[in-house]
């Protein structure tokens, strides 16, 4: 048997615990396999995409994608046209020194009186969320939150509570990302954080409400739209539920219809379902009044000549033996003139333009 091959089989590849705790769960299967083989074969040496393909541990078509993923996770770094493995321990020490310097510059921890309380906080988090066995990476995260981000002790504890409730407690990168987000948004005190978490909870409830009411799975764009209702239109569960009620007559109801209704209410300063219901009732009354008014105008009846007091028998022209028409008698013109005068006093009479069909009553025979 080849001596080099035997040595490779029985040798040991030391893998940093940091990789297991901080990176493993966020990587794809292909990236994990490539990283393990790189630790076993490459060590501190440079390697390229071609050399990784020679391992034949994953399909060649996925090698580039796996290397890109390892680059994004900062487990390897590019060196010209080749790659090298990152020294995770060295980088961890540098970050720890940075935290220690921040601790010295920060002085007292916000919301905590001394380092003993800091130890109590760490011990409480370890006991509550990690059964008393918490990896040092999370101790480091606590230090970063307290000394670099200047979180109050309650905010730091809330971070781990959120991680536990959302099922991401063991995903270090995700937890660290949440802490960084809170810091960037300024949620460093319990009061500020509580308002943010309350609004976040409302958004989640509205997404469930809309999904249940519309009986469909919402897309990412739908969720962004619903979040905008909370941020920009001061929406709440009560208002959104009522907005669905007033739009239930639509055969193809969409979130755009709900948003249009919410925007109208927001512009009018309506922030409760009771106020919205009152406005809806007033609009219905106004619409009913206008409909009645239009109906009254369209149902006005025209009166016949007999109803108007015209003697139609005398207005019929006489014909001679040669069927030649004769002019209407003067009596008819007199009756028309009298009716015109009467119609000016009676709004329900025949309009003047219709009466003009009979000609001018003052015209001579």
Buried (B, 14 or more C-beta within 10 A) or exposed (E): EEEEEEEEEEEEEEBBEBBEBBBBBBBBEBBBBBBBBBBBBBEEEEBEBEBBBEBEBBEEEBBEBBBEBBBEBEBBEEEEEEBBBBEBEEEBEEBBEEBEEBBEEBEEBBBBEEEEBBEEBBEEBBEBBBEEEBBEBBEBBBBBBBBBBBBBBBBBBBBBBBBBEEEBBBBBEBBBEBBEEBBEEEBBBBEBBBEBBEEEEBBEBBBEBBBEBBEEEBEEEBBEBBBBBBEEBBBBEEBBBBBBBBBEEEEEBEBEBBBEBBBBBBEEEBBEBEBBBEBBEEEEEEEEEEEEEEEEEEEEEEBEBEEBEBEEEEBEEEEEEEEEEEEBBEEBBEBBBEBBEEBEEEEEBBEEEEBEEBEEBEEEE
